[in-house]
Amino acid sequence: MSNATKLIHSIPVDPLTGSVSVPIYQTSTFVQEAPGVHKGYDYARSNNPTRETLEKIIAELEGGVKASAFASGLAAIDAVVKLLQSGDEILAVDDIYGGAFRLFTHIYSKFGIKVNYTDTTDVANVIDAITPATKLIWLETPTNPTLKISDIEAIGRIAKQHNILLCVDNTFASPALQRPLELGADIVVHSATKYLGGHSDLIAGLVVSKTQELGDQIKFIQNASGAILAPHDSWLVIRGVETLHLRVAEHSRNALAVAKHLQGHPLVDKVYYPGLETHVNHTIAAKQQSAFGGIVSFTLKTDTEDAAALVTTATKYFKLAESLGGVKSLLCHPASMTHKSIPAEKRQAAGVADSLIRLSVGLETVEDLIQDIDQALAGVHKKLKATEALTY
């Protein structure tokens, strides 16, 4: 059975009514037959049939044992960090999502959890950065926003040798393209807001665990902390998952075409897309991903925020907004938007230049998207030339 067929038929028919759409159990509590005697549900913070269905679907998609659905991607990340205790250390990828950086650095540092950031694309860096206090390795692959690729299988072996948990943020690839648990990860997290939901109409997070023990720990943390996903939003993610493979395949085709086009543009300096053979981590990406996703980032030869702002406000189909992974194309300027919470020196050292622009390539006709980028860049070229701001 193919993954696409398996995915579609993992979404159950309602046994009570035969509904092909999962029911939305919009309730806060459940009637009990006697004190403590019920049908598996007592209070909706602890469990809900709609949310439970989503969790089972995602666990199966990722090849995990147990999943938990959270109110946001950051709530999911927060639950994983709560597996640690004061004095523990996290070894994290240097090109990290700004929200994760903010959580690690400004929240958990106050509780005695240290974070070491390193370029995890080089396995030697991971080995060198491990200390006796390292209890969690945190990967994004591909990373946000420079699309670095880390070798999950190799780092998984290192983590096992040192009895360290390996968590992979699989948001950019999704289980349609990459299954980190099968490559050696212990935990996978998602911002389901992105490709899993797929329609820019919800906020959600997911944690998938490789073992029952880890899954039970995450579920306990969720119930104790309360960051649950609501029934209707759970249903929206289920609806999005039904078309995940189709959408991600088209996102990937469009993104590759856009990336190849940008490579030849005179205003563009660097293009970041793991599907390009020129990408430094292309070989690893091809080994662990079935395709390369819908995100493309690029920098301008005039490396300033002002030049980037001219581009991001001149497009017609690419809308300037936070987030990614929806049907409609979006673009953003990470240095002033998604990664603003990261100090400039750290951000730039990780490759997030002042002119870097991140594209979430949508499902529009790709020729229209390329034409949109070209007209925006042409207008910027004209303005910069008029003000003598060009440096080439």
Residue pairs with C-beta under 8 A, 6 or more apart in sequence:
3 176
3 245
4 245
4 246
6 60
7 61
7 241
7 242
7 244
7 245
8 242
10 56
10 57
10 60
10 61
11 22
11 53
11 57
11 238
11 241
11 242
12 22
12 53
13 19
13 20
14 20
14 21
14 22
14 23
16 23
17 23
21 239
22 50
22 53
22 235
22 238
23 49
23 50
24 50
24 231
24 232
24 234
24 235
25 44
25 48
25 49
25 50
25 231
26 231
26 232
27 44
27 48
27 231
28 43
28 44
29 42
29 43
29 44
30 38
30 39
30 41
30 42
30 43
30 44
31 38
32 38
32 42
40 47
41 47
41 48
41 49
44 228
44 231
45 223
45 226
45 228
46 223
48 228
48 231
48 234
50 231
50 232
50 234
50 235
50 238
51 69
51 228
51 229
51 231
51 234
53 234
53 238
54 67
54 69
54 229
54 234
54 235
54 237
54 238
54 241
55 66
55 67
55 68
55 69
55 206
56 67
57 238
57 241
58 64
58 67
58 69
58 175
58 190
58 196
58 206
58 208
58 241
59 65
59 66
59 67
59 208
61 175
61 241
62 170
62 175
62 179
62 180
62 181
62 188
62 208
63 179
63 181
63 182
64 181
64 188
64 208
64 209
64 210
64 215
65 209
65 210
65 211
65 212
65 215
66 208
66 209
66 212
66 214
66 215
66 216
66 218
66 219
67 206
67 207
67 208
67 209
67 215
68 76
68 79
68 206
68 207
68 215
68 218
68 219
68 222
69 192
69 204
69 205
69 206
69 228
69 229
69 234
69 237
70 76
70 79
70 204
70 205
70 206
70 207
70 222
70 227
70 228
70 229
71 203
71 204
71 205
71 227
71 228
71 229
71 230
72 191
72 193
72 203
72 204
72 205
72 227
73 99
73 171
73 189
73 190
73 191
73 192
73 193
73 194
73 203
73 204
73 205
74 99
74 100
74 103
74 205
75 205
75 227
76 189
76 190
76 191
76 205
76 206
76 207
77 99
77 100
77 103
77 169
77 189
77 205
78 103
78 225
78 227
79 207
79 218
79 221
79 222
79 225
79 227
80 136
80 167
80 187
80 189
80 207
80 218
81 90
81 103
81 104
81 108
81 113
81 136
82 221
82 225
83 136
83 165
83 214
83 217
83 218
83 221
84 90
84 108
84 113
84 135
84 136
85 113
86 111
86 112
86 113
87 112
87 113
87 133
88 113
88 114
88 133
88 134
88 135
88 136
89 113
89 114
89 115
89 116
89 131
89 133
89 134
89 135
89 136
90 104
90 113
90 114
90 115
90 116
90 134
90 135
90 136
90 137
90 138
91 115
91 116
91 118
91 126
91 129
91 130
91 134
91 136
91 137
91 138
91 164
92 100
92 104
92 115
92 116
92 117
92 118
92 137
92 138
93 117
93 118
93 119
93 120
93 138
93 139
93 140
93 141
93 143
93 148
93 150
94 117
94 118
94 119
94 120
94 346
94 349
94 350
95 119
95 140
95 143
95 144
95 145
95 146
95 148
95 350
95 351
95 352
96 117
96 138
96 140
96 143
96 144
96 342
96 350
97 140
97 144
97 169
97 338
97 339
98 334
98 338
98 339
98 340
98 341
98 342
99 338
99 341
100 138
100 140
100 169
101 339
101 341
101 342
102 341
104 113
104 115
105 115
106 341
108 115
109 115
114 133
116 129
116 131
116 134
117 346
117 350
118 125
118 126
118 128
118 129
119 125
119 148
119 350
120 126
120 137
120 139
120 141
120 148
120 150
120 155
121 148
121 149
121 150
121 151
121 280
121 281
121 284
123 151
123 154
123 155
123 158
126 137
126 155
126 158
127 158
130 158
130 162
130 164
134 162
134 164
135 164
135 165
136 164
136 165
136 166
136 167
137 155
137 158
137 159
137 164
137 165
137 166
137 167
138 167
138 169
139 150
139 152
139 155
139 166
139 167
139 168
139 169
139 180
139 185
140 168
140 169
140 171
140 172
141 148
141 149
141 150
141 152
141 168
141 169
141 172
141 173
141 178
141 180
141 288
142 148
142 149
142 172
142 173
142 274
142 285
142 293
142 295
143 149
143 150
143 172
144 171
144 172
144 295
144 334
144 338
144 358
145 272
145 295
145 297
145 334
145 338
145 339
145 352
145 356
145 358
146 272
146 297
146 350
146 351
146 352
146 356
147 172
147 272
147 273
147 274
147 279
147 295
147 296
147 297
148 281
148 351
149 274
149 279
149 281
149 282
149 284
149 285
149 288
150 281
150 284
151 284
151 287
151 288
152 166
152 168
152 180
152 183
152 184
152 185
152 288
153 183
153 184
153 288
155 166
155 184
156 166
156 183
156 184
156 185
157 184
158 164
159 165
159 166
159 184
159 186
160 184
165 186
165 187
165 214
166 184
166 185
166 186
166 187
167 185
167 186
167 187
167 188
167 189
168 180
168 185
168 187
168 188
168 189
169 188
169 189
169 190
169 191
170 178
170 180
170 188
170 189
170 190
171 189
171 190
171 191
171 194
171 195
171 325
172 194
172 195
172 293
172 295
173 289
173 293
174 190
174 194
174 195
174 196
174 244
174 248
174 293
175 244
176 195
176 244
176 245
176 248
176 249
176 290
177 248
177 252
177 289
177 290
177 291
177 292
177 293
178 288
178 289
178 290
180 188
181 188
181 208
181 210
183 288
185 210
186 209
186 210
186 211
186 214
187 207
187 208
187 209
187 210
187 214
187 218
188 206
188 207
188 208
189 205
189 206
189 207
189 208
190 196
190 205
190 206
190 208
191 204
191 205
192 202
192 204
192 205
192 206
192 237
192 240
193 202
193 203
193 204
193 205
193 323
193 325
194 323
194 324
194 325
194 326
195 244
195 247
195 248
195 251
195 294
195 325
196 204
196 206
196 237
196 240
196 241
196 244
196 325
197 204
197 236
197 237
197 240
197 325
197 326
198 240
198 243
198 244
198 247
198 325
198 326
198 327
199 236
199 240
199 326
199 327
200 323
200 325
200 326
200 327
200 328
200 330
201 236
202 233
202 236
202 237
203 233
204 229
204 233
204 234
204 236
204 237
205 229
207 218
209 215
209 217
209 218
222 228
229 237
247 327
247 363
248 291
248 293
248 294
249 291
250 363
251 293
251 294
251 325
251 361
251 362
251 363
252 275
252 291
252 292
252 293
252 294
253 366
254 294
254 361
254 362
254 363
254 364
254 366
254 369
255 273
255 275
255 292
255 293
255 294
255 295
255 296
255 359
255 361
256 273
256 275
256 276
256 292
257 366
257 370
258 296
258 359
258 361
258 366
258 369
258 370
258 373
259 271
259 273
259 275
259 276
259 296
260 276
261 370
261 373
262 268
262 271
262 296
262 298
262 373
263 271
263 276
263 278
265 374
265 377
266 301
266 381
267 300
267 301
267 302
267 377
267 380
267 381
268 298
268 299
268 300
268 301
268 377
269 298
269 299
269 300
269 301
269 303
269 355
270 298
270 299
271 278
271 296
271 297
271 298
272 279
272 296
272 297
272 298
273 279
273 292
273 295
273 296
273 297
274 281
274 282
274 285
274 289
274 292
274 293
275 282
275 285
275 291
275 292
275 293
276 282
279 285
285 292
294 324
294 325
294 360
294 361
294 362
295 324
295 358
295 359
295 360
295 361
296 358
296 359
296 361
297 334
297 356
297 357
297 358
297 359
298 356
298 357
298 359
299 353
299 355
299 356
299 357
300 307
300 308
300 311
300 355
300 357
300 380
301 390
301 391
301 392
302 355
302 384
302 389
302 390
302 391
302 392
303 353
303 354
303 355
304 354
304 355
304 389
305 333
305 335
305 336
305 354
305 355
306 389
307 355
307 380
307 384
307 389
308 333
308 335
308 354
308 355
308 356
308 357
309 333
309 336
310 379
310 380
310 383
310 384
311 357
311 376
311 377
311 380
312 320
312 331
312 332
312 333
312 357
313 320
314 375
314 376
314 379
314 380
315 331
315 372
315 373
315 375
315 376
316 372
316 375
317 329
317 362
317 364
317 368
317 369
317 372
318 329
318 330
318 331
318 359
318 369
318 372
318 373
318 376
319 328
319 329
319 330
319 331
320 330
320 331
320 332
321 330
321 331
321 332
322 332
322 337
322 338
323 330
323 360
324 330
324 332
324 358
324 360
325 360
326 360
326 362
327 362
327 363
328 362
328 363
328 364
329 359
329 360
329 361
329 362
329 364
329 369
330 359
330 360
330 362
331 357
331 358
331 359
331 360
332 338
332 357
332 358
332 360
333 356
333 357
333 358
334 347
334 352
334 356
334 358
335 344
335 347
335 352
335 353
335 354
335 356
338 358
339 347
339 352
342 350
342 352
348 354
359 373
361 369
362 369
381 390
384 390
